[in-house]
Amino acid sequence: MSAPLADHARAIEVLDGVAAELADIHRAKEYSQWRPWAAGQADSALAGATPFADFANAWIFTGDGGGVVATGRFGSWAIDRLVEKMAPAAIIKLFEEEISRNVARYDEVSPVLGVQIAKECDLGEGIRLAPPPENIFDVTQLWRHSMAPLPTGTCALIQTYAVTPAFERRSPEATGPIGSSQTLPAAEARQSVRERTRLACLLAGAGAVELPLSILQPDRRNLLAAGDGNQSGRPFSPFPFTAQELDADLIATLYDQLGRFAGIGSLARAIDRLGRSRLAINPVDRSLDLGMSAEIALMHDQGSSNTEIGYKIGSRAAWLLGTDANERATIFNDIKKLYDARSKAVHTGELSAKSQIDLDAADALVTRALVAILGRGSFPDWTRLVLGGETAATTE
């Protein structure tokens, strides 16, 4: 319940004074000079006025066990609301509603390096890929001095999570929180979404895809929310410097299929190797990762002998993708060439000068195989497939 308006008299008086000063400012330079001083004055005054006084010292839960001490924020927050043309009474009501709710929502924004899309892509459950027409994330914040600029058009994966409770009152002497909070979805689940998004984008295109970091964006209308601009990085790895334009609908379809695939662990490793091959600088490393991707996917059957692997993955790819004898023979030979190149690279550290392998074509063929397996919903019964018990168009 809101306190009686009379209890807010001091807060309204302070906000009215700030609003009057703001109304007399007509130039951006004047505003930029006035704001820091006014924010400090308003913060001190509001810290002693209802309802702000009870939260002059607070702990903000930022999610996943993180948190910060909240001090010195009333003035800046109030000025932002006044700039939005909110009346003092409405500003106080907004804060009281936040106190009553005590739930904060944060957007975790991850640039998807290597990908641009023409329209927003809904991945379900509030998760989306978005093009950045209006700087959906701050490039200067995300990409610090030592890193290269983000490729033009780089899209962003946006996940929203909720923290409950969002904050708690604390004494000035306290060194940390008294209670704890719950984060939904938690960090592990959000990381799983990032990995699944990367795999879907890898299968949707022919380039490398990486999501090396995220930035936290709280709802700026909440006073007791924190972490704006905080970055979360993953272990360092090479990353693409160019972005390919992909079909947003295809990404959404592949993302959905990845979520429903039975035995996703092995297929995910195969797609990951495909992605690593696209970051390789030299053809030896690229052939190694492409060969591993094909072998992981096409040798997926427990208890199978490892003899004649080249023949097995060639025949399996041929029956998985080929629609007639000629096409199956071509696929068989192309996969054999890839496996032979991979074996040569493993044993000698180089590709044969006589190697006829076309790594771009091999990448496209491996991608086709992975997409075909994914579309089935589970790995095929390889024995039945290569004996002609299924056709390339059959789904399970």
C-alpha positions in Angstrom: 0.0 0.0 0.0 1.2 3.5 -0.7 1.9 5.8 2.2 -0.5 8.8 2.6 0.5 11.7 0.3 1.3 13.9 3.3 4.1 11.4 4.2 5.7 12.2 0.9 5.7 16.0 1.3 9.4 16.3 1.7 10.1 14.0 -1.3 7.6 16.0 -3.5 9.2 19.2 -2.4 12.7 18.0 -3.4 11.4 16.7 -6.8 9.5 19.9 -7.5 12.7 21.9 -6.9 14.7 19.7 -9.3 11.8 19.9 -11.9 11.9 23.7 -11.7 15.6 23.8 -12.3 15.3 21.4 -15.2 12.6 23.6 -16.8 14.9 26.5 -16.9 17.6 24.6 -18.9 17.3 24.9 -22.7 20.7 23.9 -23.9 22.4 20.5 -23.9 25.7 22.0 -22.6 23.9 23.6 -19.7 22.1 20.3 -18.9 25.4 18.3 -18.9 27.0 20.8 -16.5 23.9 20.9 -14.2 23.1 17.3 -14.0 26.0 15.9 -11.8 25.6 18.6 -9.3 21.8 18.4 -9.2 21.9 14.6 -8.9 24.2 14.8 -5.9 22.0 17.4 -4.2 18.8 15.4 -4.9 20.3 12.2 -3.8 21.2 13.6 -0.4 17.8 15.2 0.1 15.8 12.2 -1.0 17.9 9.8 1.2 16.2 11.5 4.2 12.6 11.5 2.8 9.9 8.9 2.7 9.8 6.5 0.9 13.4 6.6 -0.2 14.9 6.9 3.3 14.3 3.2 4.0 16.5 2.2 1.0 19.3 4.7 1.5 21.4 1.6 2.1 20.3 -1.5 0.3 21.7 -4.6 -1.3 20.9 -5.3 -4.9 20.8 -8.9 -6.1 22.0 -8.9 -9.7 21.4 -12.6 -10.3 23.3 -15.9 -10.1 24.7 -15.1 -6.7 25.9 -11.6 -7.6 25.1 -8.3 -5.9 26.2 -4.8 -5.1 25.6 -2.2 -2.4 23.1 0.5 -3.5 24.0 4.0 -2.5 23.9 7.4 -4.2 21.4 6.6 -6.9 18.1 8.4 -6.0 19.1 11.7 -7.7 20.1 10.4 -11.1 17.1 8.1 -11.2 14.7 10.9 -10.3 16.2 13.2 -12.9 15.7 10.6 -15.6 12.0 10.3 -14.6 11.6 14.1 -14.7 13.2 14.1 -18.2 10.4 11.6 -19.1 7.9 14.3 -18.0 6.7 12.3 -15.0 5.2 14.3 -12.1 6.7 14.0 -8.7 3.8 12.1 -7.3 4.0 9.6 -10.2 7.7 9.1 -9.6 7.1 8.3 -6.0 4.3 5.8 -7.0 6.6 4.2 -9.5 9.2 3.6 -6.7 6.6 2.3 -4.3 5.4 -0.2 -6.9 8.9 -1.4 -7.4 9.3 -1.9 -3.6 6.1 -3.8 -3.4 7.0 -6.0 -6.4 10.6 -6.6 -5.4 11.4 -8.4 -8.7 13.9 -7.2 -11.2 14.3 -8.1 -14.8 17.5 -8.0 -16.7 18.4 -8.4 -20.4 21.5 -10.4 -21.0 22.7 -9.3 -24.5 25.3 -11.4 -26.4 26.7 -10.3 -29.7 26.6 -13.2 -32.2 29.9 -12.7 -34.0 29.7 -13.8 -37.6 26.0 -13.4 -38.0 23.7 -10.6 -39.3 20.0 -11.0 -39.9 17.4 -8.8 -41.7 14.6 -9.2 -39.1 14.1 -10.1 -35.5 14.1 -13.9 -34.9 11.9 -15.3 -32.1 13.5 -18.4 -30.5 10.7 -18.9 -28.0 10.4 -18.4 -24.3 11.2 -14.8 -24.5 14.6 -15.4 -26.3 15.3 -13.6 -29.5 17.9 -12.7 -32.0 17.8 -9.1 -33.0 19.5 -6.9 -35.6 21.1 -3.8 -34.1 19.6 -0.9 -36.1 19.7 1.4 -33.1 22.7 0.1 -31.2 21.0 -2.6 -29.3 24.2 -3.0 -27.4 26.9 -0.4 -26.9 29.8 -1.3 -29.1 32.2 0.9 -27.1 31.3 -0.9 -23.9 31.3 -4.4 -25.4 34.5 -4.2 -27.4 37.2 -2.6 -25.3 40.4 -1.0 -26.5 42.3 -4.2 -27.3 39.6 -5.7 -29.5 38.7 -5.2 -33.1 35.5 -3.5 -34.0 32.4 -5.6 -34.3 31.5 -6.4 -37.9 28.8 -4.2 -39.3 25.3 -5.6 -38.7 26.4 -8.0 -36.0 23.1 -9.3 -34.4 22.5 -9.9 -30.7 21.0 -12.7 -28.7 18.8 -11.3 -26.0 17.7 -13.3 -23.0 15.6 -11.9 -20.1 16.0 -13.2 -16.6 14.2 -12.3 -13.4 15.8 -11.9 -9.9 13.6 -12.5 -6.8 14.0 -10.7 -4.4 15.6 -7.9 -6.3 16.9 -6.1 -3.3 16.9 -5.9 0.5 17.4 -3.2 3.1 20.7 -3.3 4.9 22.4 -1.4 7.7 25.3 0.9 6.8 27.6 -1.5 8.8 26.6 -4.6 6.9 29.2 -6.1 4.6 26.9 -8.2 2.5 23.3 -9.5 2.0 21.3 -11.0 4.8 19.2 -13.3 2.6 19.5 -14.8 -0.9 17.8 -14.5 -4.2 16.6 -16.8 -7.0 17.5 -16.2 -10.7 15.2 -17.6 -13.4 16.5 -18.8 -15.9 19.8 -19.3 -14.2 23.2 -18.8 -15.7 23.6 -22.4 -16.7 20.4 -22.4 -18.6 21.3 -19.1 -20.4 24.7 -20.5 -21.4 22.9 -23.6 -22.9 20.8 -21.2 -25.0 24.0 -19.4 -26.2 25.5 -22.7 -27.2 22.3 -23.9 -28.9 22.1 -20.6 -30.8 25.7 -20.9 -32.0 25.0 -24.4 -33.3 21.9 -23.3 -35.1 23.7 -20.4 -36.8 26.6 -22.7 -37.8 24.2 -25.0 -39.6 22.3 -22.1 -41.2 25.4 -20.6 -42.9 28.9 -21.3 -44.0 30.9 -19.1 -41.7 32.3 -19.1 -38.2 30.0 -18.1 -35.3 31.1 -17.2 -31.7 29.4 -15.6 -28.7 32.4 -14.6 -26.6 30.8 -12.3 -24.1 27.6 -10.8 -22.8 26.5 -7.4 -21.4 23.9 -6.9 -18.7 21.1 -4.4 -19.2 18.7 -3.8 -16.3 15.4 -2.1 -16.6 16.5 1.5 -16.2 13.1 2.5 -14.8 13.8 0.5 -11.7 15.8 2.4 -9.1 17.1 -0.7 -7.3 18.6 -2.5 -10.3 22.3 -2.6 -11.0 25.0 -4.0 -13.3 24.3 -1.8 -16.3 27.2 -2.5 -18.7 28.7 -5.3 -16.7 30.3 -7.8 -19.0 30.5 -11.6 -18.7 33.2 -13.2 -20.9 33.8 -16.8 -21.9 37.2 -18.4 -22.3 39.2 -16.6 -25.1 39.1 -18.1 -28.5 39.5 -16.9 -32.1 36.5 -15.1 -33.4 35.2 -14.1 -36.9 35.8 -10.6 -38.2 33.1 -10.7 -40.9 29.4 -11.3 -40.6 27.3 -13.4 -42.9 23.7 -12.6 -43.5 21.5 -15.6 -42.5 17.9 -16.5 -42.8 16.2 -15.7 -39.4 13.5 -18.3 -40.0 16.0 -21.0 -40.8 17.9 -20.2 -37.6 14.6 -20.5 -35.6 13.8 -23.9 -37.2 17.3 -25.3 -36.5 17.2 -23.9 -33.0 13.9 -25.7 -32.4 15.2 -29.0 -33.9 18.3 -28.8 -31.7 16.1 -28.5 -28.6 14.2 -31.7 -29.6 17.0 -33.9 -30.9 17.5 -37.2 -29.0 21.2 -37.7 -28.1 22.1 -34.1 -28.7 25.5 -34.4 -27.0 27.3 -36.1 -29.8 25.7 -34.1 -32.6 26.5 -30.9 -30.7 30.2 -31.9 -30.6 30.1 -32.6 -34.3 28.6 -29.2 -35.0 31.1 -27.5 -32.7 34.0 -29.1 -34.6 32.5 -27.8 -37.8 32.5 -24.3 -36.2 36.1 -24.7 -35.1 37.1 -25.7 -38.6 35.8 -22.4 -39.9 38.1 -20.5 -37.6 41.2 -22.5 -38.6 43.9 -20.4 -40.2 45.6 -23.2 -42.2 44.1 -26.0 -44.2 45.7 -28.7 -42.1 43.8 -27.6 -39.0 40.7 -27.1 -41.0 40.8 -30.6 -42.4 41.4 -32.1 -39.0 38.3 -30.4 -37.5 36.1 -31.1 -40.5 37.2 -34.8 -40.5 36.4 -35.0 -36.7 33.0 -33.4 -37.3 32.2 -36.0 -39.9 33.5 -38.9 -37.9 31.7 -37.9 -34.7 28.4 -37.7 -36.6 28.7 -40.6 -39.0 30.3 -43.1 -36.6 27.7 -42.6 -33.9 26.8 -46.1 -32.9 28.0 -47.6 -29.6 30.0 -50.8 -29.9 30.9 -50.3 -33.5 34.3 -51.4 -34.7 36.8 -48.6 -35.6 38.1 -50.5 -38.6 37.6 -49.2 -42.1 36.3 -45.9 -40.7 36.8 -44.1 -44.1 34.6 -46.7 -45.8 31.9 -46.5 -43.1 31.5 -42.8 -43.0 31.6 -42.6 -46.8 28.8 -45.2 -47.2 26.8 -43.7 -44.3 27.0 -40.2 -45.8 26.1 -41.6 -49.2 23.0 -43.3 -48.0 22.0 -40.5 -45.7 22.2 -37.8 -48.4 22.2 -39.5 -51.8 18.9 -40.1 -53.8 20.3 -42.3 -56.5 23.4 -44.5 -57.2 25.4 -41.7 -59.0 24.8 -39.2 -56.3 25.7 -41.7 -53.6 28.9 -42.6 -55.4 29.9 -39.0 -55.6 29.2 -38.4 -51.9 31.0 -41.5 -50.9 34.1 -40.4 -52.8 34.0 -36.9 -51.4 33.7 -38.0 -47.8 36.5 -40.5 -48.4 38.7 -37.7 -49.7 38.0 -35.7 -46.5 38.8 -38.6 -44.3 42.0 -39.4 -46.2 43.1 -35.7 -45.9 42.2 -35.8 -42.2 44.3 -39.0 -41.6 47.2 -37.5 -43.5 47.1 -34.4 -41.4 46.9 -36.4 -38.2 49.9 -38.6 -39.0 52.2 -36.1 -40.8 50.9 -32.6 -39.7 50.4 -31.6 -43.3 48.2 -32.2 -46.4 49.6 -34.1 -49.3 50.7 -31.9 -52.2 48.6 -34.2 -54.4 45.5 -33.8 -52.2 42.4 -33.1 -54.2 40.3 -32.1 -51.3 38.2 -29.0 -51.7 37.7 -27.8 -48.1 34.9 -25.4 -48.9 33.0 -28.2 -50.7 33.8 -30.6 -47.8 32.4 -28.0 -45.3 29.2 -27.8 -47.3 28.9 -31.6 -47.5 29.5 -32.1 -43.7 26.9 -29.3 -43.0 24.4 -31.1 -45.2 25.0 -34.4 -43.3 24.6 -32.7 -39.9 21.4 -30.9 -41.0 20.0 -34.2 -42.4 20.7 -36.0 -39.1 19.2 -33.1 -37.1 16.1 -33.2 -39.2 15.4 -36.8 -38.3 15.2 -36.0 -34.6 17.7 -38.7 -33.7 20.7 -40.6 -35.2 19.7 -43.1 -37.9 19.9 -46.8 -37.5 23.0 -46.9 -39.7 22.9 -50.6 -40.5 19.3 -50.3 -41.7 20.1 -47.2 -43.7 23.2 -48.5 -45.6 21.3 -51.7 -46.4 18.7 -49.7 -48.2 16.1 -50.0 -45.6 15.6 -46.3 -45.6 15.9 -43.6 -48.2 17.6 -40.2 -47.9 14.2 -38.5 -47.7 13.0 -40.8 -44.9 12.6 -39.2 -41.4 12.3 -41.1 -38.2 
